Amino acid sequence: MNDQWTRRVWPPADDAHTPGPAPGGPAPASGGAVPVAGGSASASGGAEPAPDDDLPPSAVWYGTPVEPPRRLPRWLHRLLVAGAAVAAAAAVIAAAVFVILSRGEAAPPTMVADPLAGVSYSLPSEWSEGMVAPVTGFTSVAARGDLATVMARPEVHVDPAGLAPAVRDLSDLYAKLLLHGDEVTVVDDRDVTIGGRPGHTRAVRAEYRDVVNQPAFMRVTLLTRPDGKSTVLLGLAHPDDPRSRADIETVMAGVH
């Protein structure tokens, strides 16, 4: 193979081994320096290297390689993950404590005081005290919307032996005035003692033949009073459902 096709290897050869001119080319001037690409002749006759002569060709074209960013140590990565887990757990615990404390600091139940009827009673959740018309004879009322109602009023003295007949008469009267049921069934009739006061209670369920009105529930309770008078408690629920019944029972059982 001819010498002019021989490929140079990197790094460049020393000046002493610099190949001569190609055949047929001009000869260098005597005593002069051999021109070097990218360099200039020095006063001593040698070639001054170019600034990029010490770099490989890839560095000349693409730039000096940059060291990649350092990765976090494994122990530091684990520490950060553990810290994040602890922070999340602390947030969950704080939220749970807040909910518990909020429940513990809930407002006490609403109390209804009725000095005319000689009773007071607390109300379940979603119940509120209302206003009653004087013509009804009732002196206090509480309700859960229009689903359940409890009212109280004073009554004249009733002998303990006559409590049951008096409650039966009151139940029949209020069933005719308020329920207007096509069929009224007695579901409870018994003696009671509430707040240390002897009494009697009676509950009825009214049903209707039409398809519009749902069954209704009514309870009448008559209690004696220390001053010799009596107290009438009337509970109504329409429609009749277990929660309304339970709320009425809770209100009447808490009378004192």
Order of alpha helices (4+ residues) and beta strands (2+ residues): beta-beta-alpha-alpha-beta-beta-beta-beta-beta-alpha-beta-beta-beta-beta-alpha
